[in-house]
Amino acid sequence: MSEIPGTTRDAVDTLIRYEGKSILLVDTAGIRRRGRIERGIEKYSVLRAMQAVERADVAALVIDADEGISAQDAHVAGYVLDAAKGMIVVANKWDLVKKDTNTAAQYTREIRQAFRFMDYVPLVFTSAATDSG
């Protein structure tokens, strides 16, 4: 495991207890477009990430808010939907986005449009300062 963003290759499990219940958090490698998956390690990390989705109850789809929403983000959300799992969308690095009074509302509309097949999912904004890589 590395503190450098984008270097996670394997799923990392962390078991926590909250209000007397055990919760398993699984941090996976990012999932890229199939055409951009390199052979070997990257392909293996995508397979492990998809297996993590299969064993999850809820998936947190982390989007780089500064880069915006990609077609791949919607594709990954489709994986979660197909696996019949709950999902939360996390707009990470929100503090890096140039904002005015309409930015959050506009971004929320874009998220809702991109994930219109899952328009019920919660959306959370986080800052880069809380990103551990």
Salt bridges, closest charged atoms under 4 A:
ASP10 OD1 - ARG48 NE 2.77
ASP13 OD1 - ARG55 NH2 2.87
GLU42 OE1 - ARG9 NH1 3.75
GLU42 OE2 - ARG32 NE 3.02
ASP64 OD2 - LYS93 NZ 3.45
